[in-house]
Amino acid sequence: MAARAQLGRLFWGVYFVAENLVLWARSEPLGYAVNLLQAGAE
């Protein structure tokens, strides 16, 4: 059970970092390309 909680925490940590990277990328000129990639992935 503890391992699962640790895995969940790790997942949220990675998700949080990824979300911040996306927000940062969107504020950059490069963000346009990121938005296109995301639109294609969805």
mmCIF file of the N, C-alpha and C atoms, coordinates in Angstrom:
data_MODEL
# 
_entry.id   MODEL 
# 
loop_
_atom_site.group_PDB 
_atom_site.id 
_atom_site.type_symbol 
_atom_site.label_atom_id 
_atom_site.label_alt_id 
_atom_site.label_comp_id 
_atom_site.label_asym_id 
_atom_site.label_entity_id 
_atom_site.label_seq_id 
_atom_site.pdbx_PDB_ins_code 
_atom_site.Cartn_x 
_atom_site.Cartn_y 
_atom_site.Cartn_z 
_atom_site.occupancy 
_atom_site.B_iso_or_equiv 
_atom_site.pdbx_formal_charge 
_atom_site.auth_seq_id 
_atom_site.auth_comp_id 
_atom_site.auth_asym_id 
_atom_site.auth_atom_id 
_atom_site.pdbx_PDB_model_num 
ATOM 1   N N  . MET A 1 1  ? 0.838  -1.200 0.000   1.00 0.00 ? 1  MET A N  1 
ATOM 2   C CA . MET A 1 1  ? 0.000  0.000  0.000   1.00 0.00 ? 1  MET A CA 1 
ATOM 3   C C  . MET A 1 1  ? 0.874  1.251  0.000   1.00 0.00 ? 1  MET A C  1 
ATOM 4   N N  . ALA A 1 2  ? 1.933  1.210  0.793   1.00 0.00 ? 2  ALA A N  1 
ATOM 5   C CA . ALA A 1 2  ? 2.835  2.363  0.862   1.00 0.00 ? 2  ALA A CA 1 
ATOM 6   C C  . ALA A 1 2  ? 3.503  2.605  -0.490  1.00 0.00 ? 2  ALA A C  1 
ATOM 7   N N  . ALA A 1 3  ? 3.816  1.503  -1.175  1.00 0.00 ? 3  ALA A N  1 
ATOM 8   C CA . ALA A 1 3  ? 4.452  1.618  -2.488  1.00 0.00 ? 3  ALA A CA 1 
ATOM 9   C C  . ALA A 1 3  ? 3.519  2.317  -3.471  1.00 0.00 ? 3  ALA A C  1 
ATOM 10  N N  . ARG A 1 4  ? 2.235  1.988  -3.386  1.00 0.00 ? 4  ARG A N  1 
ATOM 11  C CA . ARG A 1 4  ? 1.253  2.599  -4.290  1.00 0.00 ? 4  ARG A CA 1 
ATOM 12  C C  . ARG A 1 4  ? 1.140  4.096  -4.016  1.00 0.00 ? 4  ARG A C  1 
ATOM 13  N N  . ALA A 1 5  ? 1.155  4.467  -2.736  1.00 0.00 ? 5  ALA A N  1 
ATOM 14  C CA . ALA A 1 5  ? 1.077  5.884  -2.362  1.00 0.00 ? 5  ALA A CA 1 
ATOM 15  C C  . ALA A 1 5  ? 2.303  6.629  -2.884  1.00 0.00 ? 5  ALA A C  1 
ATOM 16  N N  . GLN A 1 6  ? 3.457  5.977  -2.795  1.00 0.00 ? 6  GLN A N  1 
ATOM 17  C CA . GLN A 1 6  ? 4.698  6.585  -3.272  1.00 0.00 ? 6  GLN A CA 1 
ATOM 18  C C  . GLN A 1 6  ? 4.644  6.760  -4.788  1.00 0.00 ? 6  GLN A C  1 
ATOM 19  N N  . LEU A 1 7  ? 4.112  5.761  -5.470  1.00 0.00 ? 7  LEU A N  1 
ATOM 20  C CA . LEU A 1 7  ? 3.987  5.816  -6.925  1.00 0.00 ? 7  LEU A CA 1 
ATOM 21  C C  . LEU A 1 7  ? 3.043  6.946  -7.320  1.00 0.00 ? 7  LEU A C  1 
ATOM 22  N N  . GLY A 1 8  ? 1.956  7.086  -6.568  1.00 0.00 ? 8  GLY A N  1 
ATOM 23  C CA . GLY A 1 8  ? 0.998  8.156  -6.834  1.00 0.00 ? 8  GLY A CA 1 
ATOM 24  C C  . GLY A 1 8  ? 1.635  9.518  -6.662  1.00 0.00 ? 8  GLY A C  1 
ATOM 25  N N  . ARG A 1 9  ? 2.434  9.657  -5.614  1.00 0.00 ? 9  ARG A N  1 
ATOM 26  C CA . ARG A 1 9  ? 3.112  10.928 -5.354  1.00 0.00 ? 9  ARG A CA 1 
ATOM 27  C C  . ARG A 1 9  ? 4.090  11.234 -6.483  1.00 0.00 ? 9  ARG A C  1 
ATOM 28  N N  . LEU A 1 10 ? 4.802  10.198 -6.937  1.00 0.00 ? 10 LEU A N  1 
ATOM 29  C CA . LEU A 1 10 ? 5.752  10.358 -8.040  1.00 0.00 ? 10 LEU A CA 1 
ATOM 30  C C  . LEU A 1 10 ? 5.018  10.791 -9.301  1.00 0.00 ? 10 LEU A C  1 
ATOM 31  N N  . PHE A 1 11 ? 3.867  10.143 -9.562  1.00 0.00 ? 11 PHE A N  1 
ATOM 32  C CA . PHE A 1 11 ? 3.068  10.476 -10.738 1.00 0.00 ? 11 PHE A CA 1 
ATOM 33  C C  . PHE A 1 11 ? 2.649  11.934 -10.710 1.00 0.00 ? 11 PHE A C  1 
ATOM 34  N N  . TRP A 1 12 ? 2.144  12.384 -9.551  1.00 0.00 ? 12 TRP A N  1 
ATOM 35  C CA . TRP A 1 12 ? 1.694  13.771 -9.443  1.00 0.00 ? 12 TRP A CA 1 
ATOM 36  C C  . TRP A 1 12 ? 2.863  14.733 -9.576  1.00 0.00 ? 12 TRP A C  1 
ATOM 37  N N  . GLY A 1 13 ? 4.034  14.344 -9.072  1.00 0.00 ? 13 GLY A N  1 
ATOM 38  C CA . GLY A 1 13 ? 5.218  15.190 -9.204  1.00 0.00 ? 13 GLY A CA 1 
ATOM 39  C C  . GLY A 1 13 ? 5.593  15.365 -10.668 1.00 0.00 ? 13 GLY A C  1 
ATOM 40  N N  . VAL A 1 14 ? 5.597  14.262 -11.403 1.00 0.00 ? 14 VAL A N  1 
ATOM 41  C CA . VAL A 1 14 ? 5.922  14.301 -12.834 1.00 0.00 ? 14 VAL A CA 1 
ATOM 42  C C  . VAL A 1 14 ? 4.874  15.109 -13.587 1.00 0.00 ? 14 VAL A C  1 
ATOM 43  N N  . TYR A 1 15 ? 3.607  14.882 -13.235 1.00 0.00 ? 15 TYR A N  1 
ATOM 44  C CA . TYR A 1 15 ? 2.506  15.593 -13.892 1.00 0.00 ? 15 TYR A CA 1 
ATOM 45  C C  . TYR A 1 15 ? 2.624  17.095 -13.658 1.00 0.00 ? 15 TYR A C  1 
ATOM 46  N N  . PHE A 1 16 ? 2.941  17.461 -12.416 1.00 0.00 ? 16 PHE A N  1 
ATOM 47  C CA . PHE A 1 16 ? 3.075  18.872 -12.057 1.00 0.00 ? 16 PHE A CA 1 
ATOM 48  C C  . PHE A 1 16 ? 4.195  19.536 -12.856 1.00 0.00 ? 16 PHE A C  1 
ATOM 49  N N  . VAL A 1 17 ? 5.331  18.855 -12.954 1.00 0.00 ? 17 VAL A N  1 
ATOM 50  C CA . VAL A 1 17 ? 6.469  19.379 -13.712 1.00 0.00 ? 17 VAL A CA 1 
ATOM 51  C C  . VAL A 1 17 ? 6.100  19.516 -15.187 1.00 0.00 ? 17 VAL A C  1 
ATOM 52  N N  . ALA A 1 18 ? 5.448  18.491 -15.731 1.00 0.00 ? 18 ALA A N  1 
ATOM 53  C CA . ALA A 1 18 ? 5.050  18.523 -17.139 1.00 0.00 ? 18 ALA A CA 1 
ATOM 54  C C  . ALA A 1 18 ? 4.087  19.678 -17.403 1.00 0.00 ? 18 ALA A C  1 
ATOM 55  N N  . GLU A 1 19 ? 3.140  19.870 -16.479 1.00 0.00 ? 19 GLU A N  1 
ATOM 56  C CA . GLU A 1 19 ? 2.164  20.948 -16.618 1.00 0.00 ? 19 GLU A CA 1 
ATOM 57  C C  . GLU A 1 19 ? 2.862  22.304 -16.626 1.00 0.00 ? 19 GLU A C  1 
ATOM 58  N N  . ASN A 1 20 ? 3.845  22.468 -15.734 1.00 0.00 ? 20 ASN A N  1 
ATOM 59  C CA . ASN A 1 20 ? 4.591  23.724 -15.682 1.00 0.00 ? 20 ASN A CA 1 
ATOM 60  C C  . ASN A 1 20 ? 5.391  23.950 -16.957 1.00 0.00 ? 20 ASN A C  1 
ATOM 61  N N  . LEU A 1 21 ? 5.966  22.879 -17.493 1.00 0.00 ? 21 LEU A N  1 
ATOM 62  C CA . LEU A 1 21 ? 6.716  22.986 -18.742 1.00 0.00 ? 21 LEU A CA 1 
ATOM 63  C C  . LEU A 1 21 ? 5.807  23.423 -19.878 1.00 0.00 ? 21 LEU A C  1 
ATOM 64  N N  . VAL A 1 22 ? 4.596  22.871 -19.909 1.00 0.00 ? 22 VAL A N  1 
ATOM 65  C CA . VAL A 1 22 ? 3.633  23.235 -20.950 1.00 0.00 ? 22 VAL A CA 1 
ATOM 66  C C  . VAL A 1 22 ? 3.246  24.705 -20.817 1.00 0.00 ? 22 VAL A C  1 
ATOM 67  N N  . LEU A 1 23 ? 2.971  25.135 -19.583 1.00 0.00 ? 23 LEU A N  1 
ATOM 68  C CA . LEU A 1 23 ? 2.604  26.538 -19.350 1.00 0.00 ? 23 LEU A CA 1 
ATOM 69  C C  . LEU A 1 23 ? 3.744  27.461 -19.765 1.00 0.00 ? 23 LEU A C  1 
ATOM 70  N N  . TRP A 1 24 ? 4.978  27.064 -19.432 1.00 0.00 ? 24 TRP A N  1 
ATOM 71  C CA . TRP A 1 24 ? 6.142  27.872 -19.792 1.00 0.00 ? 24 TRP A CA 1 
ATOM 72  C C  . TRP A 1 24 ? 6.308  27.901 -21.310 1.00 0.00 ? 24 TRP A C  1 
ATOM 73  N N  . ALA A 1 25 ? 6.151  26.737 -21.934 1.00 0.00 ? 25 ALA A N  1 
ATOM 74  C CA . ALA A 1 25 ? 6.315  26.642 -23.385 1.00 0.00 ? 25 ALA A CA 1 
ATOM 75  C C  . ALA A 1 25 ? 5.281  27.505 -24.106 1.00 0.00 ? 25 ALA A C  1 
ATOM 76  N N  . ARG A 1 26 ? 4.057  27.531 -23.577 1.00 0.00 ? 26 ARG A N  1 
ATOM 77  C CA . ARG A 1 26 ? 2.997  28.317 -24.205 1.00 0.00 ? 26 ARG A CA 1 
ATOM 78  C C  . ARG A 1 26 ? 3.292  29.802 -24.133 1.00 0.00 ? 26 ARG A C  1 
ATOM 79  N N  . SER A 1 27 ? 4.034  30.223 -23.111 1.00 0.00 ? 27 SER A N  1 
ATOM 80  C CA . SER A 1 27 ? 4.349  31.641 -22.964 1.00 0.00 ? 27 SER A CA 1 
ATOM 81  C C  . SER A 1 27 ? 5.530  32.031 -23.850 1.00 0.00 ? 27 SER A C  1 
ATOM 82  N N  . GLU A 1 28 ? 6.166  31.032 -24.443 1.00 0.00 ? 28 GLU A N  1 
ATOM 83  C CA . GLU A 1 28 ? 7.296  31.267 -25.340 1.00 0.00 ? 28 GLU A CA 1 
ATOM 84  C C  . GLU A 1 28 ? 6.812  31.202 -26.793 1.00 0.00 ? 28 GLU A C  1 
ATOM 85  N N  . PRO A 1 29 ? 7.578  31.744 -27.729 1.00 0.00 ? 29 PRO A N  1 
ATOM 86  C CA . PRO A 1 29 ? 7.219  31.635 -29.152 1.00 0.00 ? 29 PRO A CA 1 
ATOM 87  C C  . PRO A 1 29 ? 7.048  30.167 -29.552 1.00 0.00 ? 29 PRO A C  1 
ATOM 88  N N  . LEU A 1 30 ? 7.830  29.321 -28.923 1.00 0.00 ? 30 LEU A N  1 
ATOM 89  C CA . LEU A 1 30 ? 7.814  27.883 -29.154 1.00 0.00 ? 30 LEU A CA 1 
ATOM 90  C C  . LEU A 1 30 ? 6.476  27.270 -28.755 1.00 0.00 ? 30 LEU A C  1 
ATOM 91  N N  . GLY A 1 31 ? 5.725  27.985 -27.920 1.00 0.00 ? 31 GLY A N  1 
ATOM 92  C CA . GLY A 1 31 ? 4.444  27.496 -27.438 1.00 0.00 ? 31 GLY A CA 1 
ATOM 93  C C  . GLY A 1 31 ? 3.468  27.180 -28.558 1.00 0.00 ? 31 GLY A C  1 
ATOM 94  N N  . TYR A 1 32 ? 3.569  27.903 -29.645 1.00 0.00 ? 32 TYR A N  1 
ATOM 95  C CA . TYR A 1 32 ? 2.669  27.665 -30.776 1.00 0.00 ? 32 TYR A CA 1 
ATOM 96  C C  . TYR A 1 32 ? 2.840  26.245 -31.308 1.00 0.00 ? 32 TYR A C  1 
ATOM 97  N N  . ALA A 1 33 ? 4.092  25.826 -31.438 1.00 0.00 ? 33 ALA A N  1 
ATOM 98  C CA . ALA A 1 33 ? 4.391  24.479 -31.913 1.00 0.00 ? 33 ALA A CA 1 
ATOM 99  C C  . ALA A 1 33 ? 3.897  23.441 -30.908 1.00 0.00 ? 33 ALA A C  1 
ATOM 100 N N  . VAL A 1 34 ? 4.057  23.723 -29.617 1.00 0.00 ? 34 VAL A N  1 
ATOM 101 C CA . VAL A 1 34 ? 3.604  22.806 -28.572 1.00 0.00 ? 34 VAL A CA 1 
ATOM 102 C C  . VAL A 1 34 ? 2.091  22.630 -28.650 1.00 0.00 ? 34 VAL A C  1 
ATOM 103 N N  . ASN A 1 35 ? 1.382  23.729 -28.857 1.00 0.00 ? 35 ASN A N  1 
ATOM 104 C CA . ASN A 1 35 ? -0.076 23.661 -28.973 1.00 0.00 ? 35 ASN A CA 1 
ATOM 105 C C  . ASN A 1 35 ? -0.488 22.809 -30.168 1.00 0.00 ? 35 ASN A C  1 
ATOM 106 N N  . LEU A 1 36 ? 0.219  22.956 -31.277 1.00 0.00 ? 36 LEU A N  1 
ATOM 107 C CA . LEU A 1 36 ? -0.084 22.162 -32.470 1.00 0.00 ? 36 LEU A CA 1 
ATOM 108 C C  . LEU A 1 36 ? 0.157  20.677 -32.200 1.00 0.00 ? 36 LEU A C  1 
ATOM 109 N N  . LEU A 1 37 ? 1.259  20.370 -31.510 1.00 0.00 ? 37 LEU A N  1 
ATOM 110 C CA . LEU A 1 37 ? 1.579  18.984 -31.184 1.00 0.00 ? 37 LEU A CA 1 
ATOM 111 C C  . LEU A 1 37 ? 0.515  18.392 -30.277 1.00 0.00 ? 37 LEU A C  1 
ATOM 112 N N  . GLN A 1 38 ? 0.093  19.166 -29.284 1.00 0.00 ? 38 GLN A N  1 
ATOM 113 C CA . GLN A 1 38 ? -0.932 18.689 -28.356 1.00 0.00 ? 38 GLN A CA 1 
ATOM 114 C C  . GLN A 1 38 ? -2.250 18.461 -29.077 1.00 0.00 ? 38 GLN A C  1 
ATOM 115 N N  . ALA A 1 39 ? -2.606 19.370 -29.966 1.00 0.00 ? 39 ALA A N  1 
ATOM 116 C CA . ALA A 1 39 ? -3.851 19.237 -30.720 1.00 0.00 ? 39 ALA A CA 1 
ATOM 117 C C  . ALA A 1 39 ? -3.806 17.964 -31.568 1.00 0.00 ? 39 ALA A C  1 
ATOM 118 N N  . GLY A 1 40 ? -2.642 17.660 -32.114 1.00 0.00 ? 40 GLY A N  1 
ATOM 119 C CA . GLY A 1 40 ? -2.497 16.464 -32.929 1.00 0.00 ? 40 GLY A CA 1 
ATOM 120 C C  . GLY A 1 40 ? -2.539 15.195 -32.094 1.00 0.00 ? 40 GLY A C  1 
ATOM 121 N N  . ALA A 1 41 ? -2.069 15.292 -30.849 1.00 0.00 ? 41 ALA A N  1 
ATOM 122 C CA . ALA A 1 41 ? -2.029 14.124 -29.967 1.00 0.00 ? 41 ALA A CA 1 
ATOM 123 C C  . ALA A 1 41 ? -3.406 13.790 -29.412 1.00 0.00 ? 41 ALA A C  1 
ATOM 124 N N  . GLU A 1 42 ? -4.266 14.785 -29.292 1.00 0.00 ? 42 GLU A N  1 
ATOM 125 C CA . GLU A 1 42 ? -5.585 14.559 -28.691 1.00 0.00 ? 42 GLU A CA 1 
ATOM 126 C C  . GLU A 1 42 ? -6.588 13.990 -29.688 1.00 0.00 ? 42 GLU A C  1 
# 
